[in-house]
């Protein structure tokens, strides 16, 4: 006895419906996760591409201070070769409070000076301590919020947490793109312009790279 044609077709339709729901779920979830990041990286992609036209005048602030005598002995001059190591904890704490900076990184120790670089997104800075006198000079450079966002785009001096954010954001964008591609394939039969448009999106950067970039 022959089975009705719909009996075999039903499981196939059921599987397709299941995967469509899964793809739509992953697509909207990844788009929700990456939405703000996409806006940020889109805007900063524009500002980076026009960095020469969007110039900012850096604001430089200099300060001077004197290391307390009870801490000076911890960095007294010696005959040790130049090295890179953190400031002693007590001095790092004092410098952090005095100048409002994060002073836990590695410093450059030479015979006469301890130099602590303080790079950050959108600016720069440093603290230099004279090992003999304890005289401290600091400088902080602020290049503005556009430079700050551009540095976030590049991951420049943004720290470990931001590095993890970029990795997670990139993974979400990949899921968003791949699920979108599969959804395009599933709906392409009813939308004949799908693959020509996708191909056009691929062709444009390829032609620009081949013809105009040397």
N, C-alpha and C positions, 0 to 999 in steps of 0.2 A: 504494500500500500504506500503510495507516494505521500511525503509530508507536504503540508502547505508551504509555499515559498517563503512566507513571512517568518516561519519558525527559525530558519537559519539566519535570516537578516536581522532579527531582533537582537541577538547577542552582539553582533557587529555594531549596530547602532548604539547599543548600551555602552560598549567600550569607547566608542567615539565621543558620546555624550560625557562619559566620565573624564576622559582626557581633556576635552574642551573645558570642563569646569575646573580641572586642575590647572590647566594653562592660564585660564583667566584669573584664577586666584593668585598664582605666582606672579602673573604679570602686574596685577594691580598692587599687590603687596610690595614688589620690588620697586614699582614706580613711586609708591608712597614713601618708601625708605629713602630713595635717591632724589626725590623732588627738590628739596631745599639745596642739596649738594649740586644738582644739575644747574639750578639757577645761579648759584655762587660761581661754579666753574665756567658757566656760559658768560656771565658778566666779566669775570676776571680774564677769560680768554680774549674778550674784546679789549679790555684795558691793557693787557700785556701786548697784544698785537699793535696797539697804538701808543706804546709807552713813550716814544719820542715826542708825540704831540701832547701827551698828558704829563707835563712835568710838574714836580712839586719842589718847593724850596725847603730843604731840610732845616729843622730847628735844632740847634746845638746848645746844650746846657752843660756848663762846667761847674764843678764844685771842688772844694778843698777841705780837708779835715786832718786831724792829728790822732794817730793811734794811741790809745792809753798806754802809759808806761808799763803797766803790769802785763800787757800783751806783747810789748815790743820784743821781749826776750825770746818769744817763740819763733821769731823770724830773724834773729840776729845774724849778721853776716858770718859766713864760714867758708871753708875751702872746698866744699862739695861742688862737683861739676853741675852745669846747668841741667835742669830737670823739669818735668811736668808732673805736678801732683796737686791735690786740693789744698786749700788753706787750712790751717789748724782749726778745729771746730769752734773754739772760742772766738777766734778772729773772724771766721766766716759768719758767725752769728752777729757779731758787732757790726761788720761791714754791711750785712743785709739790712739791719735795722737803721743804720746811719744813712744809707743811700737808697733804701727801698728797692733793693735788687735781690735776685736769687744768686747767692754767692757760693753755691755748693759744687760748681764745676771745677775742672782742673785748671790750675794756674801755671804760668811759666816762671820758674825760679831761676834767676841769674845771680851773679855775685852781689850786685847792688840793689836789685829791685825784684819785687814780686808783681807780675802783671796778670790780671784776670780779665779775659775777654768776656763780654756780655752781649753776644749777638741775639737778636730777637726779630720776629716778623715786623716789617715796617720800620725798622730802625737798627741801631747798633749802640754799643757802649763798651766801656772798659773802666777798670779801676787799677791804679798803679800805686804800690806801697814801697817807699824807700826803706830798705832793710836796716839802715843805720839810724836814721832820724825818726822814722815812723810817719813822715809826712805822706799824706794820701792825696792823690789827684784823681778825679773821676770825670768822665765825659759821657753824655747820653745824647744820641742823635735820633730825632723823630722825623720820618719822611712822609708822614700823613697816612690817612686811612686807606687810600688807593694802593699805596705801596704795601700796607699791611695785608690787604686782601690778595694782592699779587703774590706776596710771599707765602700766604696760605695755599694758594693755587699750586705753587712749586714745592710746598712742604719745606720751605727754607727756615731753619732754626725754630721750628714749631713744636718740637718735642715728640715724645713717644706716643702720647695719647692721640695727637693729630695724625701721626703716621698710621696708627691702627684705624682711625676713622677713614682715611683715604683708602686703605685696603678693603675695608667693609663696604665703603661706597662704590669702589670699583667692582666688587663682586656683585653688588645689587644691580649696578648698571649692566653687567654682563647677563645676569638673569633676565633683566628687563628686555634687553636686546634679543636674546636667544628665544625667549617665549614669544616675543613679538614676531620674530621671523617664522616660528612654527605656526602661529596663528594666521600669519599672512598666507602660508602654504595651505592651511586648511580651508581658508576662505577664497583662495585665488580662483577657484573654478567659477565662482559667481562674480568675480571682479577681474576682468581681463586685463586691466591696466596695471595690476599689481606688480608683476615681474618687470615690465618695461620701466616702471618708475623706480623699482629697486635697482635695476641695472643702470639707470640714468644716475642714481645717487652714487653708484660705484664708479661710473665712467668719469664723472666730473673731476674728482680729485686725482684720478690716474692721469687724465689728459693734462691737467695743470702741472703735475709733477714731471711728466715726460717732456712737455713743450716748454714750460716757463722756468723750471727749476734746474739750474746747471751748477 
